[in-house]
C-alpha cells in the first residue's frame, strides 16, 4: 500500500521546522514541552471518550 503525501502540507511543515530552528534552544524546548502536554491531553480525551462510548472509534 502506497501513502499519498500532500506536498502543500509538507511545505508548511518544512517552513515551520525552518522557523523553529532559528529560535533559541530554550524556546524550542519550551515549545516541545507545551506541544507534548497538549498531545497527551488530546490522547487522554480520546481514550476517555471511547470508554464513555464503547462502540466509538477514537479519531
CHARMM internal coordinates of N, CA and C (Angstrom, degrees):
IC EDIT
DIST 1 N 1 CA 1.4532
DIST 1 CA 1 C 1.5333
ANGL 1 N 1 CA 1 C 109.16
DIST 1 C 2 N 1.2965
ANGL 1 CA 1 C 2 N 116.20
DIHE 1 N 1 CA 1 C 2 N 131.57
DIST 2 N 2 CA 1.4567
ANGL 1 C 2 N 2 CA 122.52
DIHE 1 CA 1 C 2 N 2 CA -178.70
DIST 2 CA 2 C 1.5153
ANGL 2 N 2 CA 2 C 110.95
DIHE 1 C 2 N 2 CA 2 C -101.80
DIST 2 C 3 N 1.3198
ANGL 2 CA 2 C 3 N 116.84
DIHE 2 N 2 CA 2 C 3 N 135.57
DIST 3 N 3 CA 1.4569
ANGL 2 C 3 N 3 CA 121.56
DIHE 2 CA 2 C 3 N 3 CA 176.39
DIST 3 CA 3 C 1.5188
ANGL 3 N 3 CA 3 C 109.36
DIHE 2 C 3 N 3 CA 3 C -89.94
DIST 3 C 4 N 1.3092
ANGL 3 CA 3 C 4 N 115.50
DIHE 3 N 3 CA 3 C 4 N 141.87
DIST 4 N 4 CA 1.4578
ANGL 3 C 4 N 4 CA 120.97
DIHE 3 CA 3 C 4 N 4 CA 176.17
DIST 4 CA 4 C 1.5245
ANGL 4 N 4 CA 4 C 107.45
DIHE 3 C 4 N 4 CA 4 C -98.70
DIST 4 C 5 N 1.3164
ANGL 4 CA 4 C 5 N 116.03
DIHE 4 N 4 CA 4 C 5 N 127.44
DIST 5 N 5 CA 1.4566
ANGL 4 C 5 N 5 CA 120.85
DIHE 4 CA 4 C 5 N 5 CA -179.49
DIST 5 CA 5 C 1.5238
ANGL 5 N 5 CA 5 C 108.89
DIHE 4 C 5 N 5 CA 5 C -100.29
DIST 5 C 6 N 1.3184
ANGL 5 CA 5 C 6 N 114.91
DIHE 5 N 5 CA 5 C 6 N 126.47
DIST 6 N 6 CA 1.4546
ANGL 5 C 6 N 6 CA 121.28
DIHE 5 CA 5 C 6 N 6 CA 176.60
DIST 6 CA 6 C 1.5317
ANGL 6 N 6 CA 6 C 107.16
DIHE 5 C 6 N 6 CA 6 C -78.90
DIST 6 C 7 N 1.3190
ANGL 6 CA 6 C 7 N 116.54
DIHE 6 N 6 CA 6 C 7 N 104.33
DIST 7 N 7 CA 1.4609
ANGL 6 C 7 N 7 CA 120.98
DIHE 6 CA 6 C 7 N 7 CA -174.94
DIST 7 CA 7 C 1.5336
ANGL 7 N 7 CA 7 C 112.41
DIHE 6 C 7 N 7 CA 7 C -65.45
DIST 7 C 8 N 1.3120
ANGL 7 CA 7 C 8 N 117.07
DIHE 7 N 7 CA 7 C 8 N -26.88
DIST 8 N 8 CA 1.4655
ANGL 7 C 8 N 8 CA 119.97
DIHE 7 CA 7 C 8 N 8 CA 177.91
DIST 8 CA 8 C 1.5294
ANGL 8 N 8 CA 8 C 109.99
DIHE 7 C 8 N 8 CA 8 C -66.24
DIST 8 C 9 N 1.3395
ANGL 8 CA 8 C 9 N 115.89
DIHE 8 N 8 CA 8 C 9 N -45.37
DIST 9 N 9 CA 1.4651
ANGL 8 C 9 N 9 CA 119.69
DIHE 8 CA 8 C 9 N 9 CA 178.42
DIST 9 CA 9 C 1.5199
ANGL 9 N 9 CA 9 C 110.79
DIHE 8 C 9 N 9 CA 9 C -68.45
DIST 9 C 10 N 1.3142
ANGL 9 CA 9 C 10 N 117.39
DIHE 9 N 9 CA 9 C 10 N -36.77
DIST 10 N 10 CA 1.4587
ANGL 9 C 10 N 10 CA 121.41
DIHE 9 CA 9 C 10 N 10 CA 177.71
DIST 10 CA 10 C 1.5216
ANGL 10 N 10 CA 10 C 110.38
DIHE 9 C 10 N 10 CA 10 C -60.56
DIST 10 C 11 N 1.3037
ANGL 10 CA 10 C 11 N 117.22
DIHE 10 N 10 CA 10 C 11 N -42.38
DIST 11 N 11 CA 1.4621
ANGL 10 C 11 N 11 CA 121.85
DIHE 10 CA 10 C 11 N 11 CA 178.02
DIST 11 CA 11 C 1.5265
ANGL 11 N 11 CA 11 C 110.31
DIHE 10 C 11 N 11 CA 11 C -62.42
DIST 11 C 12 N 1.3338
ANGL 11 CA 11 C 12 N 117.13
DIHE 11 N 11 CA 11 C 12 N -41.20
DIST 12 N 12 CA 1.4636
ANGL 11 C 12 N 12 CA 120.93
DIHE 11 CA 11 C 12 N 12 CA 177.75
DIST 12 CA 12 C 1.5251
ANGL 12 N 12 CA 12 C 111.12
DIHE 11 C 12 N 12 CA 12 C -61.60
DIST 12 C 13 N 1.3289
ANGL 12 CA 12 C 13 N 116.48
DIHE 12 N 12 CA 12 C 13 N -44.32
DIST 13 N 13 CA 1.4645
ANGL 12 C 13 N 13 CA 121.24
DIHE 12 CA 12 C 13 N 13 CA -179.88
DIST 13 CA 13 C 1.5238
ANGL 13 N 13 CA 13 C 110.38
DIHE 12 C 13 N 13 CA 13 C -64.05
DIST 13 C 14 N 1.3195
ANGL 13 CA 13 C 14 N 116.91
DIHE 13 N 13 CA 13 C 14 N -41.47
DIST 14 N 14 CA 1.4662
ANGL 13 C 14 N 14 CA 120.64
DIHE 13 CA 13 C 14 N 14 CA 178.89
DIST 14 CA 14 C 1.5303
ANGL 14 N 14 CA 14 C 111.00
DIHE 13 C 14 N 14 CA 14 C -64.11
DIST 14 C 15 N 1.3232
ANGL 14 CA 14 C 15 N 116.95
DIHE 14 N 14 CA 14 C 15 N -38.28
DIST 15 N 15 CA 1.4614
ANGL 14 C 15 N 15 CA 121.15
DIHE 14 CA 14 C 15 N 15 CA 178.33
DIST 15 CA 15 C 1.5248
ANGL 15 N 15 CA 15 C 110.42
DIHE 14 C 15 N 15 CA 15 C -64.24
DIST 15 C 16 N 1.3382
ANGL 15 CA 15 C 16 N 116.89
DIHE 15 N 15 CA 15 C 16 N -45.53
DIST 16 N 16 CA 1.4668
ANGL 15 C 16 N 16 CA 120.70
DIHE 15 CA 15 C 16 N 16 CA 178.96
DIST 16 CA 16 C 1.5308
ANGL 16 N 16 CA 16 C 110.13
DIHE 15 C 16 N 16 CA 16 C -62.59
DIST 16 C 17 N 1.3329
ANGL 16 CA 16 C 17 N 117.35
DIHE 16 N 16 CA 16 C 17 N -43.67
DIST 17 N 17 CA 1.4683
ANGL 16 C 17 N 17 CA 120.94
DIHE 16 CA 16 C 17 N 17 CA 179.70
DIST 17 CA 17 C 1.5285
ANGL 17 N 17 CA 17 C 110.97
DIHE 16 C 17 N 17 CA 17 C -60.85
DIST 17 C 18 N 1.3026
ANGL 17 CA 17 C 18 N 117.34
DIHE 17 N 17 CA 17 C 18 N -40.81
DIST 18 N 18 CA 1.4673
ANGL 17 C 18 N 18 CA 121.63
DIHE 17 CA 17 C 18 N 18 CA 178.85
DIST 18 CA 18 C 1.5253
ANGL 18 N 18 CA 18 C 110.36
DIHE 17 C 18 N 18 CA 18 C -63.10
DIST 18 C 19 N 1.3252
ANGL 18 CA 18 C 19 N 116.57
DIHE 18 N 18 CA 18 C 19 N -43.42
DIST 19 N 19 CA 1.4648
ANGL 18 C 19 N 19 CA 120.99
DIHE 18 CA 18 C 19 N 19 CA 179.48
DIST 19 CA 19 C 1.5267
ANGL 19 N 19 CA 19 C 110.90
DIHE 18 C 19 N 19 CA 19 C -65.82
DIST 19 C 20 N 1.3392
ANGL 19 CA 19 C 20 N 116.73
DIHE 19 N 19 CA 19 C 20 N -39.86
DIST 20 N 20 CA 1.4669
ANGL 19 C 20 N 20 CA 120.46
DIHE 19 CA 19 C 20 N 20 CA 179.67
DIST 20 CA 20 C 1.5237
ANGL 20 N 20 CA 20 C 111.32
DIHE 19 C 20 N 20 CA 20 C -63.50
DIST 20 C 21 N 1.3172
ANGL 20 CA 20 C 21 N 117.13
DIHE 20 N 20 CA 20 C 21 N -37.31
DIST 21 N 21 CA 1.4687
ANGL 20 C 21 N 21 CA 121.19
DIHE 20 CA 20 C 21 N 21 CA 179.18
DIST 21 CA 21 C 1.5246
ANGL 21 N 21 CA 21 C 111.86
DIHE 20 C 21 N 21 CA 21 C -60.87
DIST 21 C 22 N 1.3313
ANGL 21 CA 21 C 22 N 116.84
DIHE 21 N 21 CA 21 C 22 N -26.04
DIST 22 N 22 CA 1.4588
ANGL 21 C 22 N 22 CA 121.32
DIHE 21 CA 21 C 22 N 22 CA -177.40
DIST 22 CA 22 C 1.5302
ANGL 22 N 22 CA 22 C 112.29
DIHE 21 C 22 N 22 CA 22 C -80.05
DIST 22 C 23 N 1.3281
ANGL 22 CA 22 C 23 N 116.99
DIHE 22 N 22 CA 22 C 23 N -13.27
DIST 23 N 23 CA 1.4621
ANGL 22 C 23 N 23 CA 120.80
DIHE 22 CA 22 C 23 N 23 CA -178.51
DIST 23 CA 23 C 1.5251
ANGL 23 N 23 CA 23 C 110.62
DIHE 22 C 23 N 23 CA 23 C -81.40
DIST 23 C 24 N 1.3455
ANGL 23 CA 23 C 24 N 116.69
DIHE 23 N 23 CA 23 C 24 N 155.04
DIST 24 N 24 CA 1.4594
ANGL 23 C 24 N 24 CA 119.54
DIHE 23 CA 23 C 24 N 24 CA 175.14
DIST 24 CA 24 C 1.5398
ANGL 24 N 24 CA 24 C 110.72
DIHE 23 C 24 N 24 CA 24 C -61.68
DIST 24 C 25 N 1.3386
ANGL 24 CA 24 C 25 N 116.34
DIHE 24 N 24 CA 24 C 25 N 152.33
DIST 25 N 25 CA 1.4630
ANGL 24 C 25 N 25 CA 121.09
DIHE 24 CA 24 C 25 N 25 CA -175.44
DIST 25 CA 25 C 1.5285
ANGL 25 N 25 CA 25 C 112.13
DIHE 24 C 25 N 25 CA 25 C -58.44
DIST 25 C 26 N 1.3263
ANGL 25 CA 25 C 26 N 118.31
DIHE 25 N 25 CA 25 C 26 N -38.55
DIST 26 N 26 CA 1.4718
ANGL 25 C 26 N 26 CA 120.79
DIHE 25 CA 25 C 26 N 26 CA 179.87
DIST 26 CA 26 C 1.5299
ANGL 26 N 26 CA 26 C 110.98
DIHE 25 C 26 N 26 CA 26 C -62.13
DIST 26 C 27 N 1.3021
ANGL 26 CA 26 C 27 N 116.83
DIHE 26 N 26 CA 26 C 27 N -38.89
DIST 27 N 27 CA 1.4663
ANGL 26 C 27 N 27 CA 121.18
DIHE 26 CA 26 C 27 N 27 CA 179.17
DIST 27 CA 27 C 1.5306
ANGL 27 N 27 CA 27 C 109.68
DIHE 26 C 27 N 27 CA 27 C -68.75
DIST 27 C 28 N 1.3255
ANGL 27 CA 27 C 28 N 116.66
DIHE 27 N 27 CA 27 C 28 N -40.86
DIST 28 N 28 CA 1.4691
ANGL 27 C 28 N 28 CA 120.32
DIHE 27 CA 27 C 28 N 28 CA 176.95
DIST 28 CA 28 C 1.5256
ANGL 28 N 28 CA 28 C 110.44
DIHE 27 C 28 N 28 CA 28 C -59.29
DIST 28 C 29 N 1.3284
ANGL 28 CA 28 C 29 N 116.85
DIHE 28 N 28 CA 28 C 29 N -43.83
DIST 29 N 29 CA 1.4676
ANGL 28 C 29 N 29 CA 120.94
DIHE 28 CA 28 C 29 N 29 CA -178.94
DIST 29 CA 29 C 1.5330
ANGL 29 N 29 CA 29 C 110.77
DIHE 28 C 29 N 29 CA 29 C -65.85
DIST 29 C 30 N 1.3253
ANGL 29 CA 29 C 30 N 117.13
DIHE 29 N 29 CA 29 C 30 N -38.63
DIST 30 N 30 CA 1.4657
ANGL 29 C 30 N 30 CA 120.93
DIHE 29 CA 29 C 30 N 30 CA 177.64
DIST 30 CA 30 C 1.5309
ANGL 30 N 30 CA 30 C 109.84
DIHE 29 C 30 N 30 CA 30 C -62.20
DIST 30 C 31 N 1.3174
ANGL 30 CA 30 C 31 N 116.64
DIHE 30 N 30 CA 30 C 31 N -46.41
DIST 31 N 31 CA 1.4660
ANGL 30 C 31 N 31 CA 121.20
DIHE 30 CA 30 C 31 N 31 CA -179.90
DIST 31 CA 31 C 1.5248
ANGL 31 N 31 CA 31 C 110.27
DIHE 30 C 31 N 31 CA 31 C -63.25
DIST 31 C 32 N 1.3270
ANGL 31 CA 31 C 32 N 116.86
DIHE 31 N 31 CA 31 C 32 N -42.15
DIST 32 N 32 CA 1.4688
ANGL 31 C 32 N 32 CA 120.54
DIHE 31 CA 31 C 32 N 32 CA 178.93
DIST 32 CA 32 C 1.5237
ANGL 32 N 32 CA 32 C 110.80
DIHE 31 C 32 N 32 CA 32 C -61.54
DIST 32 C 33 N 1.3219
ANGL 32 CA 32 C 33 N 117.47
DIHE 32 N 32 CA 32 C 33 N -43.74
DIST 33 N 33 CA 1.4628
ANGL 32 C 33 N 33 CA 121.24
DIHE 32 CA 32 C 33 N 33 CA 179.07
DIST 33 CA 33 C 1.5195
ANGL 33 N 33 CA 33 C 111.80
DIHE 32 C 33 N 33 CA 33 C -65.13
DIST 33 C 34 N 1.3161
ANGL 33 CA 33 C 34 N 116.40
DIHE 33 N 33 CA 33 C 34 N -43.10
DIST 34 N 34 CA 1.4624
ANGL 33 C 34 N 34 CA 120.84
DIHE 33 CA 33 C 34 N 34 CA 178.81
DIST 34 CA 34 C 1.5314
ANGL 34 N 34 CA 34 C 110.26
DIHE 33 C 34 N 34 CA 34 C -61.83
DIST 34 C 35 N 1.3300
ANGL 34 CA 34 C 35 N 115.66
DIHE 34 N 34 CA 34 C 35 N -45.68
DIST 35 N 35 CA 1.4623
ANGL 34 C 35 N 35 CA 120.81
DIHE 34 CA 34 C 35 N 35 CA 179.99
DIST 35 CA 35 C 1.5155
ANGL 35 N 35 CA 35 C 111.26
DIHE 34 C 35 N 35 CA 35 C -62.10
DIST 35 C 36 N 1.3252
ANGL 35 CA 35 C 36 N 116.46
DIHE 35 N 35 CA 35 C 36 N -42.49
DIST 36 N 36 CA 1.4614
ANGL 35 C 36 N 36 CA 120.79
DIHE 35 CA 35 C 36 N 36 CA 179.08
DIST 36 CA 36 C 1.5330
ANGL 36 N 36 CA 36 C 110.61
DIHE 35 C 36 N 36 CA 36 C -60.79
DIST 36 C 37 N 1.3297
ANGL 36 CA 36 C 37 N 116.77
DIHE 36 N 36 CA 36 C 37 N -41.09
DIST 37 N 37 CA 1.4660
ANGL 36 C 37 N 37 CA 120.94
DIHE 36 CA 36 C 37 N 37 CA 178.36
DIST 37 CA 37 C 1.5215
ANGL 37 N 37 CA 37 C 112.19
DIHE 36 C 37 N 37 CA 37 C -65.12
DIST 37 C 38 N 1.3067
ANGL 37 CA 37 C 38 N 116.53
DIHE 37 N 37 CA 37 C 38 N -42.27
DIST 38 N 38 CA 1.4738
ANGL 37 C 38 N 38 CA 120.54
DIHE 37 CA 37 C 38 N 38 CA 179.54
DIST 38 CA 38 C 1.5262
ANGL 38 N 38 CA 38 C 110.23
DIHE 37 C 38 N 38 CA 38 C -64.17
DIST 38 C 39 N 1.3240
ANGL 38 CA 38 C 39 N 116.90
DIHE 38 N 38 CA 38 C 39 N -43.21
DIST 39 N 39 CA 1.4669
ANGL 38 C 39 N 39 CA 120.03
DIHE 38 CA 38 C 39 N 39 CA 179.01
DIST 39 CA 39 C 1.5252
ANGL 39 N 39 CA 39 C 111.10
DIHE 38 C 39 N 39 CA 39 C -65.16
DIST 39 C 40 N 1.3269
ANGL 39 CA 39 C 40 N 117.42
DIHE 39 N 39 CA 39 C 40 N -39.51
DIST 40 N 40 CA 1.4699
ANGL 39 C 40 N 40 CA 120.63
DIHE 39 CA 39 C 40 N 40 CA 178.48
DIST 40 CA 40 C 1.5268
ANGL 40 N 40 CA 40 C 110.17
DIHE 39 C 40 N 40 CA 40 C -62.75
DIST 40 C 41 N 1.3257
ANGL 40 CA 40 C 41 N 116.87
DIHE 40 N 40 CA 40 C 41 N -41.18
DIST 41 N 41 CA 1.4700
ANGL 40 C 41 N 41 CA 120.04
DIHE 40 CA 40 C 41 N 41 CA 178.38
DIST 41 CA 41 C 1.5217
ANGL 41 N 41 CA 41 C 110.51
DIHE 40 C 41 N 41 CA 41 C -64.86
DIST 41 C 42 N 1.3162
ANGL 41 CA 41 C 42 N 117.29
DIHE 41 N 41 CA 41 C 42 N -42.15
DIST 42 N 42 CA 1.4655
ANGL 41 C 42 N 42 CA 121.19
DIHE 41 CA 41 C 42 N 42 CA -179.42
DIST 42 CA 42 C 1.5230
ANGL 42 N 42 CA 42 C 109.95
DIHE 41 C 42 N 42 CA 42 C -63.89
DIST 42 C 43 N 1.3345
ANGL 42 CA 42 C 43 N 116.97
DIHE 42 N 42 CA 42 C 43 N -42.83
DIST 43 N 43 CA 1.4625
ANGL 42 C 43 N 43 CA 120.59
DIHE 42 CA 42 C 43 N 43 CA 178.54
DIST 43 CA 43 C 1.5163
ANGL 43 N 43 CA 43 C 110.77
DIHE 42 C 43 N 43 CA 43 C -65.12
DIST 43 C 44 N 1.3227
ANGL 43 CA 43 C 44 N 116.81
DIHE 43 N 43 CA 43 C 44 N -37.94
DIST 44 N 44 CA 1.4617
ANGL 43 C 44 N 44 CA 121.58
DIHE 43 CA 43 C 44 N 44 CA 178.61
DIST 44 CA 44 C 1.5306
ANGL 44 N 44 CA 44 C 110.31
DIHE 43 C 44 N 44 CA 44 C -65.30
DIST 44 C 45 N 1.3236
ANGL 44 CA 44 C 45 N 116.33
DIHE 44 N 44 CA 44 C 45 N -42.51
DIST 45 N 45 CA 1.4709
ANGL 44 C 45 N 45 CA 120.88
DIHE 44 CA 44 C 45 N 45 CA 178.47
DIST 45 CA 45 C 1.5158
ANGL 45 N 45 CA 45 C 110.84
DIHE 44 C 45 N 45 CA 45 C -62.65
DIST 45 C 46 N 1.3387
ANGL 45 CA 45 C 46 N 117.42
DIHE 45 N 45 CA 45 C 46 N -41.97
DIST 46 N 46 CA 1.4618
ANGL 45 C 46 N 46 CA 121.29
DIHE 45 CA 45 C 46 N 46 CA 179.15
DIST 46 CA 46 C 1.5126
ANGL 46 N 46 CA 46 C 110.87
DIHE 45 C 46 N 46 CA 46 C -65.60
DIST 46 C 47 N 1.3282
ANGL 46 CA 46 C 47 N 117.64
DIHE 46 N 46 CA 46 C 47 N -41.55
DIST 47 N 47 CA 1.4636
ANGL 46 C 47 N 47 CA 121.36
DIHE 46 CA 46 C 47 N 47 CA -179.94
DIST 47 CA 47 C 1.5219
ANGL 47 N 47 CA 47 C 109.81
DIHE 46 C 47 N 47 CA 47 C -66.01
DIST 47 C 48 N 1.3200
ANGL 47 CA 47 C 48 N 116.44
DIHE 47 N 47 CA 47 C 48 N -43.05
DIST 48 N 48 CA 1.4614
ANGL 47 C 48 N 48 CA 120.80
DIHE 47 CA 47 C 48 N 48 CA -179.92
DIST 48 CA 48 C 1.5264
ANGL 48 N 48 CA 48 C 110.08
DIHE 47 C 48 N 48 CA 48 C -65.10
DIST 48 C 49 N 1.3115
ANGL 48 CA 48 C 49 N 117.39
DIHE 48 N 48 CA 48 C 49 N -40.95
DIST 49 N 49 CA 1.4588
ANGL 48 C 49 N 49 CA 122.01
DIHE 48 CA 48 C 49 N 49 CA 179.78
DIST 49 CA 49 C 1.5205
ANGL 49 N 49 CA 49 C 111.14
DIHE 48 C 49 N 49 CA 49 C -62.27
DIST 49 C 50 N 1.3378
ANGL 49 CA 49 C 50 N 117.38
DIHE 49 N 49 CA 49 C 50 N -40.02
DIST 50 N 50 CA 1.4572
ANGL 49 C 50 N 50 CA 119.47
DIHE 49 CA 49 C 50 N 50 CA -179.25
DIST 50 CA 50 C 1.5208
ANGL 50 N 50 CA 50 C 111.16
DIHE 49 C 50 N 50 CA 50 C -71.92
DIST 50 C 51 N 1.3452
ANGL 50 CA 50 C 51 N 118.40
DIHE 50 N 50 CA 50 C 51 N -24.81
DIST 51 N 51 CA 1.4699
ANGL 50 C 51 N 51 CA 121.19
DIHE 50 CA 50 C 51 N 51 CA 175.18
DIST 51 CA 51 C 1.5240
ANGL 51 N 51 CA 51 C 110.60
DIHE 50 C 51 N 51 CA 51 C -74.19
DIST 51 C 52 N 1.3266
ANGL 51 CA 51 C 52 N 115.90
DIHE 51 N 51 CA 51 C 52 N -34.38
DIST 52 N 52 CA 1.4613
ANGL 51 C 52 N 52 CA 120.15
DIHE 51 CA 51 C 52 N 52 CA -179.74
DIST 52 CA 52 C 1.5220
ANGL 52 N 52 CA 52 C 111.21
DIHE 51 C 52 N 52 CA 52 C -73.92
DIST 52 C 53 N 1.3392
ANGL 52 CA 52 C 53 N 116.59
DIHE 52 N 52 CA 52 C 53 N -29.17
DIST 53 N 53 CA 1.4621
ANGL 52 C 53 N 53 CA 122.71
DIHE 52 CA 52 C 53 N 53 CA -179.26
DIST 53 CA 53 C 1.5216
ANGL 53 N 53 CA 53 C 107.46
DIHE 52 C 53 N 53 CA 53 C -127.11
DIST 53 C 54 N 1.3324
ANGL 53 CA 53 C 54 N 117.47
DIHE 53 N 53 CA 53 C 54 N 85.41
DIST 54 N 54 CA 1.4736
ANGL 53 C 54 N 54 CA 121.84
DIHE 53 CA 53 C 54 N 54 CA -171.06
DIST 54 CA 54 C 1.5265
ANGL 54 N 54 CA 54 C 116.31
DIHE 53 C 54 N 54 CA 54 C -51.71
DIST 54 C 55 N 1.2821
ANGL 54 CA 54 C 55 N 122.06
DIHE 54 N 54 CA 54 C 55 N -32.33
DIST 55 N 55 CA 1.4621
ANGL 54 C 55 N 55 CA 121.79
DIHE 54 CA 54 C 55 N 55 CA -177.91
DIST 55 CA 55 C 1.5075
ANGL 55 N 55 CA 55 C 113.64
DIHE 54 C 55 N 55 CA 55 C -86.31
DIST 55 C 56 N 1.3380
ANGL 55 CA 55 C 56 N 116.93
DIHE 55 N 55 CA 55 C 56 N -7.57
DIST 56 N 56 CA 1.4650
ANGL 55 C 56 N 56 CA 121.73
DIHE 55 CA 55 C 56 N 56 CA -174.26
DIST 56 CA 56 C 1.5222
ANGL 56 N 56 CA 56 C 110.67
DIHE 55 C 56 N 56 CA 56 C -79.98
DIST 56 C 57 N 1.3139
ANGL 56 CA 56 C 57 N 115.77
DIHE 56 N 56 CA 56 C 57 N 138.45
DIST 57 N 57 CA 1.4624
ANGL 56 C 57 N 57 CA 122.06
DIHE 56 CA 56 C 57 N 57 CA 175.52
DIST 57 CA 57 C 1.5217
ANGL 57 N 57 CA 57 C 106.88
DIHE 56 C 57 N 57 CA 57 C -95.11
DIST 57 C 58 N 1.3450
ANGL 57 CA 57 C 58 N 115.95
DIHE 57 N 57 CA 57 C 58 N 127.21
DIST 58 N 58 CA 1.4549
ANGL 57 C 58 N 58 CA 120.54
DIHE 57 CA 57 C 58 N 58 CA 179.20
DIST 58 CA 58 C 1.5203
ANGL 58 N 58 CA 58 C 109.78
DIHE 57 C 58 N 58 CA 58 C -66.90
DIST 58 C 59 N 1.3325
ANGL 58 CA 58 C 59 N 116.53
DIHE 58 N 58 CA 58 C 59 N 136.98
DIST 59 N 59 CA 1.4626
ANGL 58 C 59 N 59 CA 119.92
DIHE 58 CA 58 C 59 N 59 CA 179.97
DIST 59 CA 59 C 1.4839
ANGL 59 N 59 CA 59 C 112.19
DIHE 58 C 59 N 59 CA 59 C -92.26
END
COOR INIT
IC SEED 1 N 1 CA 1 C
IC BUILD
